[in-house]
Amino acid sequence: MKVECFIEEGAEQSLAADGAIACCCYVRPLSEDAVRLAYEEAWHGLWSRNVFSFVDSDWGTHMPITAFNSVTDGLDPNRRNREHFVANINLDAEGPWVPYADGVWFQPCCFNVTSGGFSVVLKGLPGAQLGVHYHVGTVHGYTMRGHWRYLEHDWVAKPGTFIYEPAGEAHTLVITDDSPEPALILFMVEGGLIYLDKGINGAFSAYEDGFTMLELTRKYYREVGLDVGQLDLLVR
């Protein structure tokens, strides 16, 4: 059962007695007190599952976040594999693209539940963007199609561009309006990333890592009737 909990001023809250409680919180406006209250309740065990889905009121999309206590990949020990594997990504339009933001989708390559990182192929339409976010680890990216950039930098990535991002940087990913085609970018993300409400002195809006990306992808696969078991092969 999904339980909706809107943490914003004047909003009603609904809770249910269920072993798995998920909340849906509007990112804007979200006061510091509301965020602190959510953390305190999660920390004291009031929510047993602690899987959130944050809704960005500008994008109108769900961004999964995991409250900051214990989570797992959901696999039994005998189902975990630490050997090498091959992920075949379908870059065509009919590929299993997981909706992420307005005009942005991804296909998973790897869920690294050891470091909390993940690798994905990101697809974005011209003019689409991801909100400003802060990386706690390094990122490597390779552009296969289209043009994109970070608003905080003056370079533009084109097919063949490789980028390295140091930990501790906040930036806003934008597919350029004049991109000749949808952008396709391979991102290898070490550790989690934190979405912010603004670029300078930004406050917490949402969190993403290998666990939340796995949860989001499993949910989408179930909704559209894809084989969720195939995702287990990508967990390391």
C-alpha positions as CSV (number, residue, x, y, z in Angstrom):
1,M,0.0,0.0,0.0
2,K,1.2,3.5,-0.8
3,V,0.5,6.1,1.8
4,E,0.5,9.7,0.7
5,C,1.9,12.3,3.1
6,F,2.1,15.9,1.9
7,I,4.6,17.8,4.0
8,E,3.8,21.4,3.2
9,E,2.0,24.1,5.1
10,G,-1.7,23.6,5.4
11,A,-1.6,20.2,3.7
12,E,-3.4,17.1,5.1
13,Q,-1.5,14.0,6.0
14,S,-2.8,10.5,5.6
15,L,-1.2,7.5,7.2
16,A,-2.2,3.8,7.4
17,A,-1.2,0.8,9.5
18,D,0.9,-1.0,6.9
19,G,4.3,-2.7,7.1
20,A,5.6,-0.6,4.2
21,I,4.9,3.1,4.3
22,A,5.8,5.3,1.4
23,C,5.3,9.1,1.5
24,C,4.9,11.6,-1.2
25,C,6.2,15.1,-0.3
26,Y,6.1,18.2,-2.4
27,V,9.6,19.6,-2.8
28,R,8.4,23.2,-3.1
29,P,7.6,24.8,-0.8
30,L,9.3,22.7,1.8
31,S,10.4,24.4,5.0
32,E,13.5,23.4,7.0
33,D,11.2,22.5,9.9
34,A,9.2,20.1,7.7
35,V,12.4,18.4,6.5
36,R,13.7,18.2,10.1
37,L,10.4,16.7,11.3
38,A,10.5,14.1,8.5
39,Y,14.0,13.0,9.4
40,E,13.2,12.9,13.1
41,E,10.2,10.7,12.6
42,A,12.0,8.4,10.3
43,W,15.0,8.2,12.6
44,H,12.8,7.3,15.6
45,G,11.3,4.4,13.6
46,L,7.8,5.9,13.1
47,W,8.0,4.8,9.4
48,S,9.1,1.2,9.1
49,R,9.9,1.2,5.3
50,N,11.0,4.8,4.9
51,V,10.8,5.0,1.1
52,F,9.8,8.4,0.0
53,S,8.7,9.7,-3.4
54,F,9.3,13.5,-3.7
55,V,7.2,15.4,-6.2
56,D,8.8,18.4,-7.8
57,S,6.0,20.9,-8.2
58,D,7.8,22.5,-11.2
59,W,8.5,19.2,-13.0
60,G,5.4,17.3,-11.8
61,T,7.4,14.1,-11.6
62,H,8.2,11.7,-8.8
63,M,11.8,11.5,-7.5
64,P,12.4,8.6,-5.2
65,I,14.4,9.1,-2.1
66,T,15.3,6.8,0.8
67,A,15.2,8.2,4.3
68,F,18.6,7.9,6.0
69,N,18.5,4.6,7.8
70,S,19.1,1.0,6.7
71,V,18.1,-0.2,3.3
72,T,19.0,-3.2,1.2
73,D,18.8,-4.3,-2.4
74,G,16.0,-6.8,-1.4
75,L,17.9,-9.8,-2.6
76,D,18.6,-13.0,-0.6
77,P,22.3,-13.6,-0.1
78,N,22.2,-16.7,-2.4
79,R,20.8,-14.5,-5.2
80,R,23.6,-11.9,-5.1
81,N,26.2,-12.2,-7.7
82,R,29.6,-10.5,-7.6
83,E,30.9,-11.8,-10.9
84,H,31.2,-9.8,-14.1
85,F,28.1,-9.2,-16.3
86,V,27.0,-7.7,-19.6
87,A,24.2,-5.2,-19.9
88,N,22.8,-4.7,-23.4
89,I,21.1,-1.3,-23.7
90,N,18.5,-0.7,-26.4
91,L,19.1,2.9,-27.5
92,D,16.1,2.9,-29.9
93,A,12.9,4.8,-29.0
94,E,11.2,1.5,-28.1
95,G,13.8,0.7,-25.5
96,P,12.7,0.2,-21.8
97,W,13.2,3.9,-20.9
98,V,12.3,4.6,-17.3
99,P,10.7,8.1,-16.9
100,Y,12.7,10.3,-14.5
101,A,11.8,13.9,-15.1
102,D,9.9,15.9,-17.7
103,G,11.5,15.0,-21.0
104,V,14.2,12.8,-19.3
105,W,14.4,9.0,-19.1
106,F,17.1,6.4,-18.3
107,Q,18.0,2.8,-18.8
108,P,20.0,1.2,-16.0
109,C,23.4,-0.4,-16.6
110,C,24.4,-1.2,-13.0
111,F,23.1,-0.7,-9.4
112,N,26.2,-0.5,-7.2
113,V,24.7,-1.3,-3.7
114,T,28.2,-1.7,-2.4
115,S,29.2,2.0,-2.9
116,G,25.6,3.3,-3.3
117,G,26.4,4.4,-6.9
118,F,24.8,3.6,-10.2
119,S,25.4,3.6,-13.9
120,V,22.7,4.6,-16.4
121,V,22.2,5.8,-20.0
122,L,20.3,9.0,-19.7
123,K,18.1,10.3,-22.6
124,G,16.9,13.9,-22.6
125,L,14.9,15.9,-25.2
126,P,16.2,19.3,-26.4
127,G,15.4,21.8,-23.7
128,A,14.9,19.3,-20.9
129,Q,16.8,19.6,-17.7
130,L,17.5,18.1,-14.3
131,G,17.3,20.3,-11.2
132,V,20.5,21.5,-9.5
133,H,22.1,18.7,-7.6
134,Y,25.2,18.1,-5.5
135,H,27.4,15.0,-5.9
136,V,29.0,13.3,-2.9
137,G,31.2,11.2,-5.1
138,T,32.8,11.5,-8.5
139,V,31.0,11.1,-11.9
140,H,32.2,10.0,-15.3
141,G,30.1,10.7,-18.3
142,Y,30.4,10.0,-22.0
143,T,28.1,11.7,-24.7
144,M,26.8,9.4,-27.4
145,R,24.2,11.7,-29.0
146,G,23.0,15.2,-28.8
147,H,24.3,18.3,-27.0
148,W,24.1,19.1,-23.3
149,R,25.8,21.2,-20.7
150,Y,25.8,22.3,-17.1
151,L,24.4,25.8,-16.5
152,E,27.3,26.5,-14.1
153,H,29.9,25.8,-16.8
154,D,30.6,27.3,-20.2
155,W,31.4,24.1,-22.2
156,V,28.9,22.1,-24.3
157,A,29.2,18.4,-24.5
158,K,28.7,16.8,-28.0
159,P,29.0,13.2,-29.3
160,G,32.4,11.9,-28.2
161,T,32.7,14.2,-25.2
162,F,34.0,12.6,-22.0
163,I,33.6,14.4,-18.7
164,Y,35.0,13.9,-15.2
165,E,33.1,15.5,-12.3
166,P,34.8,15.8,-8.9
167,A,32.9,15.1,-5.7
168,G,31.5,18.2,-4.0
169,E,30.1,20.0,-7.1
170,A,26.6,21.3,-7.6
171,H,25.3,21.8,-11.1
172,T,22.2,21.8,-13.3
173,L,22.1,19.5,-16.3
174,V,20.4,20.9,-19.4
175,I,19.9,19.5,-22.9
176,T,20.6,22.5,-25.1
177,D,17.6,23.9,-27.0
178,D,19.5,23.5,-30.3
179,S,20.5,19.9,-29.8
180,P,20.0,18.2,-33.2
181,E,18.5,15.2,-31.5
182,P,17.7,13.8,-28.0
183,A,20.8,13.5,-25.9
184,L,22.1,10.1,-24.9
185,I,24.7,10.1,-22.1
186,L,26.4,7.3,-20.2
187,F,26.8,8.4,-16.6
188,M,28.8,6.4,-14.0
189,V,27.9,7.9,-10.6
190,E,29.9,7.0,-7.5
191,G,27.8,7.4,-4.4
192,G,24.6,9.4,-4.0
193,L,23.5,12.9,-5.2
194,I,21.5,15.5,-3.4
195,Y,18.9,17.6,-5.2
196,L,18.9,21.2,-4.0
197,D,16.3,24.0,-4.0
198,K,18.9,26.5,-5.5
199,G,22.4,26.5,-6.7
200,I,24.0,28.7,-4.1
201,N,23.5,27.9,-0.4
202,G,20.9,25.4,-1.6
203,A,18.8,23.4,0.9
204,F,17.9,19.7,0.6
205,S,15.1,18.8,-1.8
206,A,15.6,15.1,-2.6
207,Y,18.2,12.3,-2.6
208,E,19.2,9.7,-5.1
209,D,21.6,6.8,-5.1
210,G,21.9,3.2,-6.3
211,F,19.1,2.0,-3.9
212,T,16.6,4.6,-4.9
213,M,17.3,4.1,-8.6
214,L,16.8,0.4,-8.2
215,E,13.5,0.9,-6.4
216,L,12.3,3.4,-9.1
217,T,13.2,1.0,-11.9
218,R,11.6,-2.0,-10.3
219,K,8.4,0.0,-9.8
220,Y,8.4,1.0,-13.4
221,Y,9.1,-2.5,-14.7
222,R,6.2,-3.8,-12.6
223,E,3.8,-1.1,-13.9
224,V,4.5,-1.8,-17.6
225,G,4.8,-5.6,-17.3
226,L,8.6,-6.0,-17.8
227,D,10.6,-8.7,-16.2
228,V,11.7,-7.3,-12.8
229,G,14.0,-10.3,-12.3
230,Q,16.3,-8.9,-15.1
231,L,17.2,-6.0,-12.8
232,D,18.6,-8.4,-10.2
233,L,21.3,-9.2,-12.6
234,L,22.5,-5.6,-12.6
235,V,22.9,-5.4,-8.8
236,R,26.5,-5.5,-7.5
